[in-house]
Amino acid sequence: MNDMSIMERAVSQTDIKISARDVQVWYGEKHAIKDVNIDILDKTVTAFIGPSGCGKSTFLRCINRMNDTIDICRVQGLIALDGEDIYDRRVDPVQLRAKVGMVFQKPNPFPKSIYDNVAYGPRIHGLVRNKAETDEIVEKSLRGAALWNEVKDRLQEPGTGLSGGQQQRLCIARAVATQPEVLLMDEPCSALDPIATSQVEDLIDKLRANFSVVIVTHSMQQAARVSQKTAFFHLGNLVEHGDTDDIFTNPQDPRTESYISGKIG
């Protein structure tokens, strides 16, 4: 093996943020996820696509242990963040979720002010010591979510009073306020109109400068627009994953080709 290939391999290893090996998920007797193996890169948007009920959201929820909240759910296999097993019993799920933020399908701001929505996470995780530090992180997070200029004069108004698209960007600001390393997004635009969707997509593109972003989407067009890597799930299996351009223009598995061409879905 020549020096260049060794260097390339070393670089690719350092780029891996999340590794999943032989991941299985059961809901009671239902085998929802089967033998998922994937590496998710840092500072990259990875899209999970596939028909409804194929397991993409279930697997997404494994990455920050949201499935722990479901009594009948059982997860097996290895999921590692920066090489550390997130299901190790010494790992505190609350601390893990500070590092692996999540944005849900429907905007769900807390029934608090815009300011307190963003300040909540840093406060409970002890990331701020005083009001000046809290002010700073609130502004930085709202700027990072491309929302600051729209709300800076009404920070004490309720977050629930914002438009749908603004609420979703507020939820993104809330997620990034705890200084996570990974941002999970479960169909973040499905409840939004086209203009708000475009704003959130632009934001996702900017967020990858600082985060590993994983997005579940029903929209293949959205996956093609925002992601660099795509993973196709079908019936609980990860069928294929790779560069987004390759998945959409030259899929290797006939199931992927059938989904992309609209024959299954």
Wavefront OBJ file of the C-alpha trace (Angstrom):
o trace
v 0.000 0.000 0.000
v 1.478 3.377 -0.948
v 1.772 6.373 1.404
v -1.015 8.318 -0.290
v -3.614 5.584 0.206
v -2.577 5.254 3.874
v -2.969 9.024 4.299
v -6.324 9.035 2.532
v -7.541 6.231 4.754
v -6.337 8.058 7.882
v -8.135 11.227 6.824
v -11.344 9.316 6.108
v -11.211 7.709 9.556
v -10.950 11.106 11.269
v -13.956 12.343 9.276
v -16.256 9.651 10.700
v -18.550 11.095 13.378
v -20.953 8.203 13.925
v -20.401 4.501 13.265
v -23.190 1.936 13.347
v -22.432 -1.779 13.239
v -24.992 -4.608 13.089
v -27.753 -2.433 14.574
v -31.044 -4.243 15.218
v -34.199 -2.686 16.652
v -37.304 -4.468 17.892
v -40.648 -3.005 18.966
v -41.914 -5.953 20.972
v -41.922 -8.799 18.416
v -41.623 -6.512 15.389
v -38.114 -6.483 13.937
v -38.031 -2.859 12.768
v -34.337 -2.454 11.883
v -32.117 -5.258 10.579
v -28.311 -5.325 10.437
v -27.698 -1.640 9.760
v -24.050 -0.767 9.101
v -23.114 2.812 8.202
v -20.503 5.491 8.855
v -21.834 9.049 9.069
v -19.304 11.791 8.368
v -18.603 15.006 10.237
v -19.457 18.385 8.655
v -21.660 16.618 6.112
v -25.419 16.382 5.515
v -26.562 12.757 5.302
v -30.125 12.122 4.093
v -32.121 9.020 5.037
v -34.713 8.266 2.348
v -37.207 5.462 1.800
v -40.929 4.640 1.908
v -43.046 5.260 5.010
v -42.430 2.697 7.721
v -39.079 1.593 6.293
v -37.111 2.291 9.490
v -35.359 5.555 8.687
v -36.878 7.533 11.586
v -36.444 4.568 13.940
v -32.742 4.430 13.136
v -32.426 8.216 13.443
v -33.896 8.003 16.957
v -31.285 5.389 17.881
v -28.514 7.949 17.375
v -29.574 10.003 20.419
v -31.313 7.176 22.296
v -34.786 8.639 21.893
v -36.014 5.042 21.583
v -35.109 4.613 25.275
v -38.390 6.381 26.032
v -40.394 3.533 24.399
v -40.802 0.610 26.814
v -41.198 -2.103 24.173
v -38.217 -0.922 22.106
v -34.985 -2.935 22.197
v -31.762 -1.896 20.434
v -28.820 -4.211 19.739
v -25.493 -3.642 18.018
v -22.983 -0.817 18.228
v -23.547 2.893 17.634
v -20.442 4.932 18.383
v -20.042 8.723 18.531
v -16.366 9.661 18.066
v -15.513 6.024 18.726
v -17.451 5.780 22.025
v -20.409 3.387 22.395
v -23.444 5.593 23.106
v -25.343 2.614 24.572
v -22.672 1.939 27.185
v -24.442 1.971 30.562
v -22.037 4.653 31.780
v -23.360 7.080 29.146
v -25.992 9.501 30.465
v -28.703 9.841 27.769
v -29.426 13.429 28.868
v -25.792 14.430 28.288
v -25.770 12.492 25.011
v -28.778 14.488 23.799
v -26.918 17.712 24.530
v -24.242 16.495 22.078
v -26.732 15.043 19.597
v -29.506 17.595 19.093
v -32.816 16.806 17.447
v -35.394 18.735 15.437
v -38.765 17.069 14.931
v -41.291 16.917 12.133
v -43.668 19.493 13.602
v -42.240 22.661 15.133
v -42.589 22.233 18.906
v -41.421 25.372 20.700
v -41.813 25.357 24.465
v -44.688 27.504 25.840
v -42.102 30.086 26.855
v -40.618 33.266 25.410
v -38.400 33.117 22.330
v -35.460 33.930 24.623
v -36.276 31.186 27.137
v -36.775 28.592 24.388
v -33.144 29.029 23.388
v -31.753 29.603 26.898
v -33.407 26.505 28.406
v -30.856 23.915 27.232
v -27.702 25.877 28.115
v -29.158 26.585 31.568
v -30.050 22.978 32.445
v -26.702 21.694 31.127
v -24.731 24.302 33.074
v -23.256 25.937 29.977
v -23.940 29.488 31.173
v -23.059 31.165 34.472
v -24.820 34.510 34.211
v -27.193 36.606 32.136
v -24.441 38.056 29.943
v -23.337 34.561 28.886
v -26.967 33.539 28.364
v -27.619 36.633 26.225
v -24.573 35.796 24.137
v -25.534 32.162 23.491
v -29.151 33.118 22.720
v -28.042 35.658 20.126
v -25.416 33.333 18.641
v -27.915 30.460 18.369
v -30.631 32.616 16.809
v -28.100 34.027 14.342
v -26.981 30.471 13.573
v -30.604 29.585 12.835
v -31.014 32.660 10.579
v -33.714 34.012 12.884
v -32.037 36.784 14.905
v -32.961 39.708 12.656
v -36.631 38.664 12.647
v -37.011 38.292 16.430
v -34.327 40.435 18.124
v -36.885 43.106 19.106
v -39.410 40.639 20.553
v -37.376 38.084 22.464
v -39.822 38.123 25.387
v -42.810 37.254 23.197
v -43.979 33.606 23.151
v -42.227 31.306 20.685
v -45.627 29.818 19.833
v -46.617 33.174 18.296
v -44.133 32.826 15.441
v -45.016 31.524 11.972
v -44.505 27.806 11.266
v -41.216 28.343 9.470
v -39.955 30.681 12.188
v -40.990 28.174 14.858
v -38.976 25.455 13.138
v -35.929 27.740 12.943
v -36.465 28.520 16.650
v -36.381 24.780 17.337
v -33.129 24.578 15.367
v -31.734 27.484 17.427
v -32.813 25.638 20.583
v -31.051 22.484 19.370
v -27.766 24.240 18.511
v -27.734 26.261 21.763
v -26.317 23.315 23.732
v -23.320 23.308 21.342
v -24.014 19.835 19.956
v -21.748 17.976 17.552
v -24.523 16.213 15.644
v -27.916 17.558 14.558
v -30.693 15.075 13.769
v -33.691 16.301 11.772
v -36.790 14.133 11.356
v -38.616 15.504 8.309
v -38.072 19.104 9.457
v -39.900 20.649 6.498
v -42.934 18.378 6.130
v -45.237 20.805 7.985
v -43.894 23.919 6.223
v -44.906 25.873 3.131
v -42.499 26.079 0.156
v -40.954 29.418 1.196
v -40.299 28.266 4.767
v -38.984 24.951 3.405
v -36.508 26.815 1.213
v -35.343 28.883 4.205
v -34.790 25.771 6.337
v -32.962 24.028 3.469
v -30.638 27.025 3.093
v -30.046 26.873 6.840
v -29.216 23.138 6.733
v -26.586 23.867 4.107
v -24.992 26.481 6.393
v -25.195 24.249 9.497
v -22.977 21.581 7.990
v -19.994 23.904 8.378
v -20.163 23.166 12.115
v -22.165 19.964 12.541
v -22.725 16.479 11.270
v -26.335 16.779 10.070
v -28.603 13.763 9.524
v -31.979 14.422 7.939
v -34.889 12.055 7.371
v -36.945 13.178 4.402
v -39.773 11.815 2.243
v -38.734 14.216 -0.505
v -36.084 12.877 -2.849
v -35.774 16.368 -4.320
v -34.955 17.694 -0.864
v -32.373 14.958 -0.287
v -30.774 15.826 -3.622
v -30.723 19.541 -2.768
v -29.353 19.469 0.780
v -27.278 16.311 1.269
v -23.843 15.111 0.260
v -24.500 11.514 1.377
v -27.726 9.511 1.063
v -28.844 6.256 2.672
v -31.838 4.340 1.286
v -33.895 2.250 3.728
v -36.462 -0.360 2.721
v -38.419 -2.750 4.981
v -36.033 -2.190 7.890
v -32.905 -2.743 5.831
v -30.285 -0.193 4.866
v -30.205 -1.125 1.194
v -27.542 1.261 -0.062
v -25.658 4.374 0.955
v -23.074 6.590 -0.661
v -22.578 9.941 -2.372
v -25.952 11.556 -3.066
v -25.165 12.086 -6.745
v -24.285 8.400 -7.156
v -27.373 7.153 -5.317
v -29.659 9.243 -7.543
v -27.904 8.781 -10.875
v -26.292 5.359 -10.609
v -27.890 3.243 -7.848
v -26.302 -0.165 -7.365
v -29.336 -1.996 -5.973
v -32.510 -2.546 -8.036
v -34.658 -1.638 -4.984
v -32.984 1.790 -4.853
v -33.533 2.274 -8.566
v -37.201 1.276 -8.203
v -37.747 3.763 -5.379
v -36.004 6.644 -7.127
v -37.906 6.004 -10.358
v -41.222 5.894 -8.459
v -41.993 2.178 -8.894
v -42.052 1.610 -5.122
v -42.817 4.174 -2.427
l 1 2 3 4 5 6 7 8 9 10 11 12 13 14 15 16 17 18 19 20 21 22 23 24 25 26 27 28 29 30 31 32 33 34 35 36 37 38 39 40 41 42 43 44 45 46 47 48 49 50 51 52 53 54 55 56 57 58 59 60 61 62 63 64 65 66 67 68 69 70 71 72 73 74 75 76 77 78 79 80 81 82 83 84 85 86 87 88 89 90 91 92 93 94 95 96 97 98 99 100 101 102 103 104 105 106 107 108 109 110 111 112 113 114 115 116 117 118 119 120 121 122 123 124 125 126 127 128 129 130 131 132 133 134 135 136 137 138 139 140 141 142 143 144 145 146 147 148 149 150 151 152 153 154 155 156 157 158 159 160 161 162 163 164 165 166 167 168 169 170 171 172 173 174 175 176 177 178 179 180 181 182 183 184 185 186 187 188 189 190 191 192 193 194 195 196 197 198 199 200 201 202 203 204 205 206 207 208 209 210 211 212 213 214 215 216 217 218 219 220 221 222 223 224 225 226 227 228 229 230 231 232 233 234 235 236 237 238 239 240 241 242 243 244 245 246 247 248 249 250 251 252 253 254 255 256 257 258 259 260 261 262 263 264 265
